[in-house]
Every structure is written in structure tokens, then in C-alpha cells.
Amino acid sequence: MNVRDLALLGIDDDDDMDDIMGEDDEDLLGAPIRLRARFRRRKRTRRKQIRQSLRQPYPGATGAGGPKQYPLGFPALQFVNAGATTLQAQSNPQRPFRGQRLIIDVVRSAGAAGILVTLDSFNVGQNPCLLNANPVSADAFRPDAVSTLLAMPPAEPGINLTAQYTVSVGPGVGETVDVATTVIGLTIA
């Protein structure tokens, strides 16, 4: 067997590199037309295999070690009768993290249906994520809200994300207002 026959069988190591680099094959110039056509077909098949192996496993996926989307939970808060009207929740990511979406789930008991819950501040470390000091309705960040993405600064482990909430009126006797906070974002690995 000569070099050309080995290349046709796929034994030539340089052939794969030529496929990736897009180099032409000068060693087949004098070969019969039948051999050149067979070699081109095999080369097209090999190029297709290389392209498929380089594709992402599913749309939106990144390779190993790339950013991955995770939720970051906060402790649940409960506003009760004769309790504080301002509460604060903190969470500390265990990996480098950049939040993208804030989700606030507010559950009111029957007698507390008219109580307004506001987000007074949301900070990543010392960096505020709201444009001014005015409170924002927590319902703006409901789980079914749309267009609620935030450009949060990155948080390293040891940097707290802090959300501070206030209720307009303390709940009545036996009534509660529960607030759960989640931030969906990317880990920066």
C-alpha cells in the first residue's frame, strides 16, 4: 500500500488536520478520477463529522466550564401582627455569580389582601441595583412578570445580595404576609 491508499482508508493523521484547516490535497493530482471522487466524498463526510462534534449538545448550551444558569434562594420573610414592618433578606452565592432576574413571590392571608409590599432596596455587596431610593412594588417582580431582567453586578463568594422589604400596614391579628425572593443568574466559572 502506498501513501494515497492509506489516506483513502483514513489512516493518514495529517488528513484530519487538513480537513480542519481547509487545505487542498496535492497528493491526488495524478490519481484516476474515480479515486479523487471517492477521496472527496470521504473528506466531505469527515468534515461533516468534525462539524457535528464541535456543535453544542443542545441550543443555548455551553461547553464544560462555561456559564450555567442557576437560581439563588433567599430566606423567606414573614410579616406578622405586632412585628416589624421592614424586613431584610440576605443570600451569599457559593460560586461567582451574576444575577439576571429577580423574582419576588408574595403570599398574603385572606385578611391581609390589601397590604402593599414594597422592595426598598436591592444591593449586591455595596452596589445598589435600583436606580434611586424610592421603593418599588414587589408585585413588579412577580414570578409571572415579563421584562424584569436586571443588569446586576457580579458577586463573588463572600459578597451578600440583600433585599429589604416594607409593608404598608402591619397585618392584623392572625394575618400574615410571606415574601420569598429568588435571583436567577449565571455562574461565572
C-alpha positions as CSV (number, residue, x, y, z in Angstrom):
1,M,0.0,0.0,0.0
2,N,1.2,3.5,-0.8
3,V,0.5,6.8,1.0
4,R,-2.5,7.5,-1.2
5,D,-4.2,4.2,-0.3
6,L,-3.5,4.8,3.4
7,A,-5.1,8.2,3.1
8,L,-8.2,6.8,1.4
9,L,-8.6,4.4,4.3
10,G,-8.4,7.2,6.8
11,I,-5.1,6.2,8.3
12,D,-3.2,9.4,7.4
13,D,-3.1,11.6,10.5
14,D,-2.4,14.8,8.5
15,D,-5.7,14.3,6.7
16,D,-7.8,15.3,9.7
17,M,-5.8,18.5,10.2
18,D,-6.2,19.3,6.5
19,D,-10.0,19.0,6.9
20,I,-10.0,21.4,9.9
21,M,-7.6,23.9,8.2
22,G,-9.3,23.6,4.8
23,E,-6.1,22.7,2.9
24,D,-6.2,21.1,-0.5
25,D,-4.9,17.7,-1.3
26,E,-1.9,17.9,-3.7
27,D,-1.1,14.1,-3.4
28,L,-4.1,13.1,-5.5
29,L,-3.4,15.3,-8.6
30,G,-2.2,12.4,-10.7
31,A,-4.7,9.8,-9.4
32,P,-7.5,8.5,-11.5
33,I,-10.8,10.4,-11.5
34,R,-12.6,7.6,-9.6
35,L,-10.1,7.7,-6.7
36,R,-10.3,11.5,-6.5
37,A,-14.1,11.4,-6.3
38,R,-14.1,8.7,-3.6
39,F,-11.5,10.7,-1.6
40,R,-13.6,13.9,-1.9
41,R,-16.7,12.1,-0.7
42,R,-14.8,10.7,2.3
43,K,-13.4,14.1,3.0
44,R,-16.8,15.7,2.9
45,T,-18.1,13.0,5.3
46,R,-15.2,13.6,7.7
47,R,-15.7,17.4,7.6
48,K,-19.4,16.8,8.5
49,Q,-18.4,14.6,11.4
50,I,-16.0,17.2,12.7
51,R,-18.6,20.0,12.4
52,Q,-21.1,17.8,14.3
53,S,-18.6,17.0,17.1
54,L,-17.9,20.7,17.6
55,R,-21.6,21.7,17.8
56,Q,-23.2,22.3,21.2
57,P,-25.2,19.4,22.6
58,Y,-28.4,21.4,22.6
59,P,-29.3,25.0,21.7
60,G,-28.2,27.5,24.3
61,A,-25.8,25.0,26.0
62,T,-22.2,26.0,26.6
63,G,-19.2,23.7,26.8
64,A,-17.9,22.4,30.1
65,G,-16.8,25.2,32.4
66,G,-18.9,27.8,30.7
67,P,-21.5,29.9,32.4
68,K,-24.6,28.0,33.6
69,Q,-27.9,29.3,34.8
70,Y,-28.8,28.7,38.5
71,P,-31.3,30.0,41.0
72,L,-30.1,31.8,44.2
73,G,-32.5,31.5,47.0
74,F,-33.1,33.8,49.9
75,P,-34.6,33.0,53.4
76,A,-38.3,33.5,53.4
77,L,-39.7,36.5,55.3
78,Q,-42.9,36.7,57.2
79,F,-44.6,39.9,58.3
80,V,-46.9,39.3,61.3
81,N,-49.1,41.3,63.6
82,A,-47.2,43.4,66.1
83,G,-44.0,42.6,64.2
84,A,-41.6,44.8,62.2
85,T,-42.9,46.5,59.1
86,T,-39.4,46.3,57.5
87,L,-37.5,43.1,57.0
88,Q,-34.3,42.2,55.2
89,A,-33.2,39.0,53.5
90,Q,-29.6,38.2,52.6
91,S,-28.1,35.5,50.5
92,N,-24.5,34.6,49.7
93,P,-23.6,32.7,46.5
94,Q,-21.1,29.9,46.8
95,R,-19.7,30.5,43.3
96,P,-19.0,33.7,41.3
97,F,-22.5,34.7,40.2
98,R,-24.1,37.4,38.1
99,G,-27.9,37.8,38.7
100,Q,-30.1,38.5,35.8
101,R,-33.7,38.1,37.0
102,L,-35.2,39.0,40.4
103,I,-38.4,37.0,41.4
104,I,-40.4,38.1,44.4
105,D,-43.3,35.8,45.4
106,V,-45.7,37.5,47.9
107,V,-48.4,35.4,49.6
108,R,-51.0,37.2,51.7
109,S,-53.5,35.6,54.1
110,A,-57.2,36.5,53.4
111,G,-57.3,39.4,55.8
112,A,-54.0,40.9,54.5
113,A,-55.1,41.0,50.9
114,G,-54.9,44.8,50.7
115,I,-51.4,45.2,52.2
116,L,-48.8,46.6,49.8
117,V,-45.3,45.0,49.9
118,T,-42.5,47.2,48.5
119,L,-38.9,46.5,47.7
120,D,-37.0,49.3,49.4
121,S,-33.5,48.3,48.3
122,F,-31.7,45.5,46.5
123,N,-27.9,45.5,46.8
124,V,-25.1,43.3,45.5
125,G,-22.5,44.0,48.1
126,Q,-22.4,47.8,48.3
127,N,-23.8,48.2,44.8
128,P,-27.5,49.2,44.6
129,C,-29.5,47.5,41.8
130,L,-32.3,50.1,41.9
131,L,-31.9,53.5,40.3
132,N,-33.0,55.6,43.2
133,A,-34.0,55.3,46.9
134,N,-37.8,55.2,46.1
135,P,-39.4,51.9,46.8
136,V,-40.7,49.6,44.1
137,S,-43.8,47.4,44.3
138,A,-42.8,43.8,45.0
139,D,-45.5,42.8,42.5
140,A,-43.4,44.2,39.7
141,F,-41.2,41.2,40.1
142,R,-43.9,38.5,40.4
143,P,-43.0,35.1,39.1
144,D,-45.2,35.6,36.0
145,A,-44.0,39.2,35.3
146,V,-42.3,39.8,32.0
147,S,-39.4,42.1,31.1
148,T,-38.0,42.1,34.6
149,L,-34.3,41.5,33.8
150,L,-31.8,43.4,35.8
151,A,-28.1,44.1,35.0
152,M,-26.7,43.1,38.4
153,P,-23.1,43.4,39.2
154,P,-21.1,40.2,39.7
155,A,-21.0,38.7,43.2
156,E,-18.1,36.6,44.4
157,P,-18.4,34.2,47.3
158,G,-18.5,36.3,50.5
159,I,-20.4,39.2,48.9
160,N,-24.0,39.3,50.0
161,L,-27.1,40.0,48.0
162,T,-29.5,41.9,50.2
163,A,-33.2,42.7,49.6
164,Q,-35.1,44.9,52.0
165,Y,-38.9,44.9,52.1
166,T,-41.6,47.1,53.8
167,V,-45.3,46.5,54.2
168,S,-47.6,49.5,54.0
169,V,-49.5,48.4,57.2
170,G,-48.8,45.7,59.7
171,P,-51.0,42.6,59.3
172,G,-54.0,42.2,61.6
173,V,-54.2,39.7,64.4
174,G,-53.8,36.2,62.9
175,E,-52.9,37.5,59.5
176,T,-49.5,37.2,57.7
177,V,-47.7,38.3,54.6
178,D,-45.0,36.0,53.4
179,V,-42.3,37.1,50.9
180,A,-39.9,34.7,49.1
181,T,-37.1,36.0,46.9
182,T,-35.1,34.2,44.2
183,V,-32.5,35.5,41.8
184,I,-31.9,33.6,38.6
185,G,-28.4,34.2,37.1
186,L,-25.3,32.8,35.6
187,T,-22.4,31.3,37.4
188,I,-19.1,32.7,36.2
189,A,-16.8,29.6,36.3
